[in-house]
Amino acid sequence: MKSSNKFWIVACVLYFLIILSIMLVADMGLLVNFPLAHPPFDKLGHFILYGISSFLCHRATGKKMMSVFNYPIPFGPALFTVFTAGEEMLQAILPNRTASIEDFLFSFSGIVVFYWIGEVWDRKKGK
């Protein structure tokens, strides 16, 4: 494993722990008085937090691609999309949370946009 890939793996794992911590705090109902956890700021949070996760996860997986119906899909962002969908479904059964298709769509948009930003960034750097 290249040392540059180790950096992305460590960054991804640390960021994932931060995301899980935020989710745990929200699941326990401790973000009720936090103004950024409410509309419209929560949508921006979904977009940015999940977008960064997509960016890091894509690099941590070595920018691997998988094929779905003969269409190349980036493995890291796809993996994080599945995680995001599961987390949103979990919110439907938790008393302090509400599931929202809007939240999922903002999360998914962040995943796609930050993946694209990473690809453009790599092209400009000549990778």
N, C-alpha and C positions, 0 to 999 in steps of 0.2 A: 504494500500500500504506500502510495506517495505521501510525503509529508504534507503537501498542500491539501490532499484529500482528508488527512487526519484533522487538519484545521477545520474543514467544513463539517466533518462528523461531530467534533467537539462543539462547535458553534450551534449546530442543529440540535444536539442533545440538550445543551444548556437552554436554548431558546424554547425547546419543547417543554422542559421543566418549568419555565416561566409561564408558558401558556397553560399548563396543567394547574399551576398554582392559582392563576387568575380564575380558571374554571372552578376550582375547589372553593375559592372565596365566594364566587358568585353563586355556586350551588348551595352554599350554607346561608345565603341571603345576607351576606355582609357588605354587599355593594349597593344596598338600597339608598343610602344617603350620598353616594358618590355620583355627582352630576354627570360625569362623562359616561356613565353606564346606562343612561337613558336616552331615548330618541331626541334629536337625530344623531347625537354623537356616538351612540352604540353602533350604528351602521358604519360609520367611518372607522371605528375601532375594529370591527369585523374585517373590513377591507384591508386595513394596514397590518393588523396582527397576523391574519391568515396569509396575506400576501408575502410577508417576510418569511413565514414558515415555508411557503412554497419555494421561495428563492433558495433558502438554506437547505431544504430537503432535496431539491434537485441537484445541488452541488455535492451534498453528502452521499448521495447514491451514485456519484460519478457520472451524472447526466445520462444515466441509462434510459433507454427507450423500450417500450413494449408495444406490441401490435394488437390492436383491437379492431376486428373486421378489416384487416390489412391497412389500418391507419395508424401511423406512429404516434404514440402517446408517451409523454415523459413520465417515467415511473414515480419519481419523488412527488411531484404535484398530484398525480393520480392517487397515490397512497394517502396523501394528506387530505384530498377531497373525500375519500371514503371515511377517514377519521372525522372530518367536519360533519358529514352527513350523520354519522353515528352519534356524535356529540349533540347535534341538534335534535335527534330523535330522543336521546336521553333526557333532554330538557322537558319533553312532553310529559314525563312521569314524575319529575321533581317538583315539590310543592313551591319552592322559591323561584322557579324559572318558568318561562313560557317558550314553547317552540315557535319558530317563525320561518316561513318560507323566505321572507324578505332578508332575514339574517343570513340564511344559507346562501341566497343569491349574492348578497354583498360579500360574503366570505369567498364564494366561488369566483366572483369577479376579481377579488384581490389575488387569488391563487393564479388565475390566468394572466392578469396584467403584470404581476411581479415576475412570473415565469418569462413573459415576453420581454420585460425590461432587462432581465438577466441575459437573455439571448442577444438582444441588441447590444448590451454592454460588452459581452464576449466578442461579438463581431467587430466592434470598434477597437477592442484591445488586440484583435488579430488572432484570437484563439480558435 
